[in-house]
Amino acid sequence: MISGLPKPDLVIFDCDGVLVDSELLSCQCLSETLGGIGIEVSVEEVLKLFLGRSTAAVTQYCADLGRPVPETFLPELRLRLRESFERALKPIPGVGLLLSDFRVRSCVASSSDLDRVTLSLVLTGLAEHFGNRLYTAQMVKHGKPAPDLFLHAAAQMQAAPAKTLVIEDSVSGVVAAKAAGMTVWGFVGGSHYVSRDGRAMLADAGADRVFDRMVDFWKDEEALS
């Protein structure tokens, strides 16, 4: 951690783009599903608009365009995501090894719904590391970039925000963690950042550190106090 910051009592991991390399897959599915109802949004635009956001943000976006989504939209999106994940979802390189010897309490806090988070962790072999310590935007009134989800997760884990570290890959997630009074590290090792300057984006959003390899997670461990 950055020098002068305390060793965390809790580490909160985002799921998509941090534990599993799902962002490009999910953005492709969302772009295709939106296209199916006549709303053309490219994968790149989806990344810009909805990275780290919940499906509620998507439906609100469509409503603001005067194009509310039909009742079939979310079920079709979930089905498309499941098929894509079952075919191609992979864990972030090195994250399984990191978690196998993780010595700080940890949990997951994601904008995705609980079924999707659970599926993602099961498919990638990471579920055993978290058990039922999964918290999602469904559980709070306001999703990221509001701090509600991270505060809820910390409360459930009985950890003080000031002693909580969040690992995030999105601007909205970084903003949410900082608003919650937590330390946040930006992670840019997902495939969605191969052609984008994620370091600058997350640093500008307020990330206390930005890194791109899970093998470097504890690189600055000697600075922990």
C-alpha positions in Angstrom: 0.0 0.0 0.0 1.1 3.6 -0.3 3.4 4.7 2.5 1.6 6.0 5.5 -1.7 4.2 4.9 -2.6 1.5 7.5 -2.7 -2.2 6.7 -6.4 -3.0 5.8 -8.7 -5.0 8.0 -10.8 -5.8 4.9 -10.2 -6.0 1.2 -13.3 -5.6 -1.1 -12.9 -6.9 -4.6 -15.0 -5.8 -7.5 -15.9 -8.9 -9.6 -16.0 -8.0 -13.3 -12.6 -6.8 -14.6 -10.9 -7.5 -11.2 -11.6 -11.2 -10.4 -12.9 -12.3 -13.8 -12.0 -11.0 -17.3 -15.6 -10.4 -18.2 -15.9 -6.7 -19.2 -15.4 -7.1 -23.0 -17.7 -10.2 -23.0 -20.4 -8.4 -21.1 -20.1 -5.2 -23.1 -20.4 -7.2 -26.3 -23.6 -8.9 -25.0 -25.1 -5.6 -23.9 -24.3 -3.9 -27.2 -26.0 -6.8 -29.1 -29.0 -6.9 -26.8 -29.5 -3.1 -27.1 -29.2 -3.5 -30.9 -31.9 -6.0 -30.8 -34.4 -3.4 -29.5 -33.2 -0.8 -32.0 -30.7 1.1 -29.7 -27.3 1.1 -31.4 -24.5 1.5 -28.9 -21.0 0.2 -29.9 -18.9 -1.9 -27.5 -16.6 1.0 -27.0 -19.5 3.3 -26.1 -20.9 0.7 -23.8 -17.5 0.6 -22.0 -17.6 4.4 -21.6 -21.2 4.6 -20.5 -21.7 1.5 -18.3 -18.4 0.1 -17.1 -18.9 -0.6 -13.4 -22.5 0.3 -13.5 -25.6 -1.8 -12.8 -28.3 -2.8 -15.3 -30.5 -0.1 -13.6 -28.1 2.5 -15.2 -28.7 0.8 -18.6 -32.5 0.9 -18.3 -32.4 4.5 -17.1 -30.2 5.5 -20.1 -32.7 4.0 -22.4 -35.6 5.6 -20.7 -33.9 9.0 -20.9 -33.6 8.5 -24.7 -37.4 8.0 -24.7 -36.9 4.3 -25.5 -37.8 2.3 -22.4 -36.7 -1.3 -22.6 -39.3 -4.0 -23.0 -39.9 -6.6 -20.3 -37.9 -9.1 -22.3 -34.8 -7.0 -22.3 -33.1 -8.1 -19.0 -34.0 -11.8 -19.4 -32.5 -11.8 -22.9 -29.4 -10.0 -21.7 -28.9 -12.5 -18.8 -29.3 -15.4 -21.2 -26.8 -14.0 -23.7 -24.4 -13.3 -20.8 -24.7 -16.8 -19.4 -24.0 -18.4 -22.8 -21.0 -16.1 -23.4 -19.6 -16.7 -19.9 -20.0 -20.4 -20.1 -18.2 -20.4 -23.5 -15.3 -17.9 -22.8 -15.1 -16.5 -19.3 -11.7 -16.7 -17.7 -10.3 -15.6 -14.3 -7.9 -12.6 -14.3 -4.4 -14.1 -14.6 -2.8 -14.7 -11.2 -5.9 -14.0 -9.1 -6.4 -17.6 -8.1 -2.9 -17.9 -6.7 -3.3 -14.6 -4.9 -6.5 -15.6 -3.2 -5.2 -19.1 -2.3 -2.8 -17.5 0.3 -4.8 -14.3 1.1 -4.3 -13.3 4.7 -6.6 -10.4 5.0 -10.4 -10.7 5.3 -12.0 -10.3 1.9 -15.4 -10.1 0.1 -16.9 -9.2 -3.2 -18.9 -6.0 -4.0 -20.3 -5.9 -7.5 -22.7 -3.9 -9.6 -23.7 -7.1 -11.3 -26.6 -9.1 -9.8 -26.0 -11.9 -7.4 -26.8 -14.7 -9.8 -24.2 -13.3 -12.3 -21.5 -12.8 -9.7 -22.1 -16.4 -8.4 -22.0 -17.8 -11.9 -18.8 -15.9 -12.7 -17.0 -17.1 -9.6 -18.2 -20.7 -10.1 -17.2 -20.9 -13.7 -13.7 -19.5 -13.0 -13.1 -21.6 -9.9 -12.9 -18.6 -7.5 -16.1 -19.2 -5.6 -14.4 -21.2 -2.8 -12.4 -18.1 -1.8 -15.5 -16.0 -0.9 -18.3 -18.3 0.2 -21.4 -16.2 0.8 -19.4 -12.9 1.3 -21.0 -11.5 -1.9 -22.6 -8.1 -2.0 -24.3 -6.6 -5.0 -26.1 -3.4 -6.2 -29.4 -5.3 -5.6 -28.8 -4.9 -1.9 -28.6 -1.1 -1.8 -30.7 1.8 -2.9 -28.0 3.5 -5.0 -25.4 1.7 -7.0 -21.9 2.9 -8.0 -20.7 5.7 -8.2 -22.7 6.2 -4.9 -20.8 4.8 -1.9 -23.8 2.7 -0.7 -22.6 -0.7 -1.9 -19.1 -0.5 -0.4 -20.5 0.9 2.9 -23.0 -2.0 3.0 -20.3 -4.6 2.4 -18.0 -3.1 5.1 -20.9 -3.0 7.6 -21.8 -6.6 6.9 -18.1 -7.6 7.4 -17.9 -5.4 10.5 -15.0 -3.4 9.1 -14.4 0.4 9.4 -14.3 2.2 6.1 -11.0 3.9 7.0 -9.4 0.4 7.3 -11.0 -1.0 4.1 -9.2 -1.4 0.8 -11.2 -1.6 -2.4 -9.9 -3.1 -5.7 -11.7 -1.6 -8.7 -11.4 -1.4 -12.5 -13.9 1.3 -13.2 -14.1 5.1 -12.7 -17.5 4.7 -11.1 -16.1 2.1 -8.7 -13.1 4.3 -7.7 -15.4 7.3 -7.1 -17.7 5.1 -5.0 -14.9 3.8 -2.9 -13.4 7.2 -2.3 -16.9 8.6 -1.4 -17.1 5.8 1.2 -13.9 6.9 2.8 -11.9 3.9 1.7 -8.5 3.4 0.1 -8.9 2.2 -3.4 -6.5 0.6 -5.9 -7.3 0.7 -9.5 -6.7 -2.5 -11.5 -6.1 -2.3 -15.2 -5.1 -5.9 -16.1 -8.4 -6.8 -17.7 -8.5 -7.2 -21.5 -10.8 -4.2 -21.8 -7.8 -2.0 -21.0 -5.5 -3.3 -23.7 -6.2 -0.4 -26.0 -7.3 2.2 -23.4 -5.3 4.3 -20.9 -6.9 2.9 -17.8 -4.1 4.1 -15.6 -4.8 7.8 -16.3 -8.5 7.3 -16.0 -8.5 5.6 -12.6 -5.8 7.9 -11.2 -7.7 10.9 -12.3 -10.8 9.4 -10.6 -8.9 9.3 -7.3 -7.3 5.8 -7.1 -4.5 5.7 -4.5 -2.6 3.2 -6.6 -3.0 1.7 -10.1 -1.5 -1.7 -11.0 -2.0 -4.2 -13.8 -0.8 -7.6 -12.6 -2.2 -9.6 -9.6 1.3 -10.9 -9.0 2.2 -7.3 -7.9 -0.7 -7.0 -5.5 1.5 -6.9 -2.4 4.5 -5.3 -4.2 4.6 -2.5 -1.7 3.9 -4.7 1.3 7.0 -3.3 3.0 5.1 0.1 3.2 2.2 -1.4 5.1 2.1 -0.1 8.7 
